[in-house]
Amino acid sequence: MGEGAYSKVFKSNFRNIDLEVAIKVIDKQRIGNGLKDIKDEIKILSAISHPNIVNLFEEYEDAQSIYIITEYIDGKDLLETVK
């Protein structure tokens, strides 16, 4: 779906059920000192539930990457969905 300086985002189905999700794969090597910020973001997203904020379903981490699984929002651009 997209790619940034330190991550890629893929569209997938969640646990073999008919629910589309976005999976953000963050490369720990590229993020450098931003690792704490990413972990803080995950902690905040897991603690809140609001209809205007993307829901965090799960997160995983291995030696190379962090995987953030959120609800998939179908649309062209996030800013266009809130107008």
C-alpha positions in Angstrom: 0.0 0.0 0.0 2.8 2.4 0.8 6.4 2.9 1.9 8.2 5.5 3.9 11.8 6.1 5.1 11.7 3.3 7.7 8.5 1.3 7.1 6.2 -0.4 4.6 2.5 -0.9 4.9 0.7 -3.9 3.5 -3.0 -4.7 3.2 -4.0 -8.2 4.5 -6.8 -10.3 6.0 -6.8 -10.7 9.8 -6.4 -14.2 11.1 -8.2 -16.0 8.3 -11.4 -14.0 8.8 -13.0 -11.6 6.4 -11.5 -8.5 8.0 -9.1 -6.3 6.1 -6.2 -4.8 8.1 -3.2 -2.7 7.5 0.1 -4.1 8.6 2.9 -1.6 9.1 6.3 -3.2 9.2 8.9 -0.9 10.8 12.6 -1.6 10.1 14.4 -1.3 13.5 17.8 -0.7 11.7 16.4 2.4 9.9 14.5 3.9 12.8 17.5 4.4 15.0 16.7 6.5 18.0 13.0 6.7 17.1 12.3 3.3 18.6 11.1 4.7 21.9 8.7 7.0 20.0 7.2 4.1 18.1 6.8 2.1 21.3 5.1 5.1 23.0 2.7 5.4 20.0 1.8 1.7 20.3 1.2 2.1 24.0 -1.1 5.1 23.4 -3.0 3.4 20.6 -3.6 0.3 22.6 -5.0 2.3 25.5 -7.6 4.3 23.5 -10.7 3.6 21.5 -12.4 6.3 19.6 -14.4 6.3 16.3 -12.1 8.9 14.7 -8.8 7.1 15.6 -7.6 4.0 13.7 -8.0 0.9 15.9 -4.8 -1.0 16.9 -5.5 -4.8 16.9 -2.1 -6.2 17.7 1.6 -5.6 17.5 4.6 -7.9 17.2 8.3 -7.5 17.4 11.3 -9.6 16.3 15.0 -8.8 16.1 14.6 -6.9 12.8 11.1 -5.4 12.7 8.1 -4.1 14.6 4.7 -5.2 13.1 1.7 -2.9 13.8 -1.7 -4.3 12.8 -4.5 -1.8 12.6 -7.9 -1.5 11.0 -7.8 -0.8 7.2 -9.4 2.4 6.1 -10.4 2.3 2.5 -9.9 5.7 0.9 -7.6 7.9 -1.1 -6.1 9.9 1.8 -6.7 10.2 5.5 -7.3 13.9 5.2 -10.0 13.3 2.6 -11.9 11.0 5.0 -12.3 13.7 7.7 -13.5 16.5 5.4 
